[in-house]
Amino acid sequence: MGVLNVVNEKSNKAFDSGESYVKTSQEYYKLKAFQQLAKAFSLLSKLAIIGGLLFLGLIFLTVSGAIWLGQIIGSAALACLIMATTLFVFTGIAYLIRKQIDKNIIKKMSKDFFD
């Protein structure tokens, strides 16, 4: 019977160690998930605030540029057309390099995610 008691005791220790490992792993992954969610929320919040202010600034800059250009060339409609064309050109350039932008974002996020 001594052998069975020793085997039983060792299996209980192994079971306890395994249970402890599972609990610790669960806590680690909960913390890791919280960290990733917090970083994502923080990034989105900063993006919304900074992006919104930047967008407002771009609108005012575009309108003032169109007014200024209209005074120089003598036609407000032509100035607005020139400004719109310029913005469309910048949009086209951004569209053409969208894959490079995606790659850079993925590289940066993978470093944060897999650390």
MODELLER restraints for C-alpha pairs under 7 A, 6 or more apart:
rsr = mdl.restraints
at = mdl.atoms
rsr.add(forms.Gaussian(group=physical.xy_distance, feature=features.Distance(at['CA:36:A'], at['CA:113:A']), mean=6.89, stdev=0.5))
rsr.add(forms.Gaussian(group=physical.xy_distance, feature=features.Distance(at['CA:62:A'], at['CA:83:A']), mean=6.91, stdev=0.5))
rsr.add(forms.Gaussian(group=physical.xy_distance, feature=features.Distance(at['CA:66:A'], at['CA:79:A']), mean=5.18, stdev=0.5))
rsr.add(forms.Gaussian(group=physical.xy_distance, feature=features.Distance(at['CA:66:A'], at['CA:80:A']), mean=5.37, stdev=0.5))
rsr.add(forms.Gaussian(group=physical.xy_distance, feature=features.Distance(at['CA:66:A'], at['CA:83:A']), mean=6.26, stdev=0.5))
rsr.add(forms.Gaussian(group=physical.xy_distance, feature=features.Distance(at['CA:67:A'], at['CA:76:A']), mean=6.63, stdev=0.5))
rsr.add(forms.Gaussian(group=physical.xy_distance, feature=features.Distance(at['CA:69:A'], at['CA:79:A']), mean=5.47, stdev=0.5))
rsr.add(forms.Gaussian(group=physical.xy_distance, feature=features.Distance(at['CA:70:A'], at['CA:76:A']), mean=4.27, stdev=0.5))
rsr.add(forms.Gaussian(group=physical.xy_distance, feature=features.Distance(at['CA:70:A'], at['CA:79:A']), mean=4.88, stdev=0.5))
